[in-house]
Amino acid sequence: MSELSQTDTQSMIDQLHLAKKKYEGDNQNSSPKIQRVPNVLRQNAEFAKFCTPNVISFGPIHHWDENLKQGEHYKLLWTSMYVEKYSKDTKKAIDQVPQYLLQTVQDNLVELKKLFAEDAIGTKTTDKDLCLMLFVDGCSLLHFMENIDKQNPQALKLKLDQMMYIWRDIVLLENQLPRRLLELLSENGTNLEYLMIKFHSMGDIQQLRALQVPHEAKHRTIRTPGIAIEFTNMKKKTDSEEVVVQLRSKRKPFHLLDYARTFITSSTSNDHVDENGVKDKQDGSQLKEMAIPDKSNGWLTYKNIRDLKAAGIRVKASLTDRWIWSSVSFASNLFYGELRLPMFMFDNASPYFFRNLLAYEMCPDFDNNLECCSFFCFMDSLIDNGEDVKELRLAGVIQNLLGSDEELAKLFTDLGGHLPTKMFNNTWCSDAMAYSKKYIQVKNQMEKHYKNKWRTFGAITINTYFNTPWSILAFLAATAALALTSAQTYYNVHPQN
C-alpha cells in the first residue's frame, strides 16, 4: 500500500476549505434559491412527472427543452404586449422600453444569478443568454399575472384549456422566477402581492372588486385550482371598495409558489416572522408549550377515519380559518369527540400543486418547519382508502373534483410515502419541526378518547341502536309499551278500592 504524499494531503485540505467556503457562500441569502426538485424526490418517476412542465418554461432549468418550444412563442407575444403597455404607462418610446429593461436586468445580473442554484443555470447558459431569458420570462410572466382571467382567456390570446395548462406549469417549483426580477421589470408602484393573488385566483379577485358587497360581509372565499383562499373583504378607499388580502407572515413571498404556501400554512395563532423570513423564538416556544406529546399514550391504535367514527368521533369542517391547514382541533365530550379539519377542494391541478409544495419544503436551503409535510402526514394517518375520503366528503371537509374517492385516497397515500415527517410519530418529536407538534397533540387527544372503553362502548351503543330516526322511534315506542305494561301489571296486583 503506497503512502499518501504531501500533495495528496494538501489536495484534501483544499477540498475541505472549498466545501466550507461553498456552503458559506450558498447560505448568504436569507431566501431559498430557485433550484431543481431535490434528487431524493426526482428519483421517483411517479413523483417527478408532476414536477416537469408540459407546455411552457420559466427560468433556466427547462429553457432548452425541445418539448416546450411552443411556449417560447407565447412568451415573446406576451413580452411584446407588456412592453407596449409599459411604454404607454411610462411615456417612454416603445423601442426604448426593451433597451431600458434589458439594461436593468444586465446591471443586476450578478445579484439575480445568486438567486438561482448553480445547477439550475448550468454551464450551457451564458450571461448573455441568461440576461435575454430573464427579460423575456419576467415580462411575459408579469403580463400573464396582470391579464389572467378565466372568464376572458382571450386577453392572453389563449383558449381556456391552454390557460389552465400554462397556469399549472407556472406553479411548478422548477418554473419559479424570483420576486426580485419581477420588481426590477415592474413599473414603480406595482403591487406584486395583488398580482400574485390575481394569478392564483385566475382573475376572480378582479371580478370581486367590481361587486357591490355590503360592509357587513367581512370575509369572502376564492376557490382556485389546488387551494381556496379566504380574504378579508373590503377596505374603504375614497369612493371605491378595495379587496384586502392579508398574509399573516410579515415577509414578502419569494415567488408565486411561496405566496401560496405562505397563505395556506399561516398559523391560526399568528406567525411571528420578520421581513427577512426569520422566525421569532417566542413563536416556537409557544408551540413547544402547547403541544408537548403525551408519551403515556404509546402507539396510536386507531387506523383511519372509520375507526374514529366507530368510536364516536365526528369530523366537521373548521369554523375559523377554514382554509388554513393548521386549523385542526379536537374536542372530547361525554360519548362523542369532534375533530375539526380545514376545508379542501381537489381538482386536476392538486396533484401537481401539492407535490411541488412538498418538494419546495425539502429544498436544502429553505429553512422551514415542514408545515406542508406535517399536514399531509397527519391526513395520511386518517385516510386509507376511498371510504375514508367519502366520510370526509360527506362531512363537508372535502370537495372532490379530482375523480373517484379511491383516486383521492391514492393521492394521499402517494404523498405520504415521500414525507420526511413519516420518521416522526406521536411518541416523540423534534423542536426543529415545532409546527408538527399541533398535529401530534391532536393525534394524542384522539387516541386518548379512542382508548376510553366507556366512551367507546357508549358511542357504539348509540351508533348501533340509535343511528336512524326509525330506531329512535322504535326505542321510544318500546319504552312506552314497557311503561304501560308495567303500570297495568301494578294496578292489576294493587287494584284501587
PyMOL commands that set and color helices and strands:
alter all, ss='L'
color gray80, all
select helices_A, chain A and resi 6-26+39-42+45-48+66-90+96-107+109-113+118-121+127-147+153-156+160-170+173-175+179-185+192-200+204-209+256-264+281-290+295-297+305-310+350-361+371-380+386-394+405-416+420-423+431-451+453-465+469-493
alter helices_A, ss='H'
color red, helices_A
select strands_A, chain A and resi 219-224+227-232+235-237+240-242+313-317+329-332+337-341+344-346+398-400
alter strands_A, ss='S'
color yellow, strands_A
deselect
rebuild
show_as cartoon
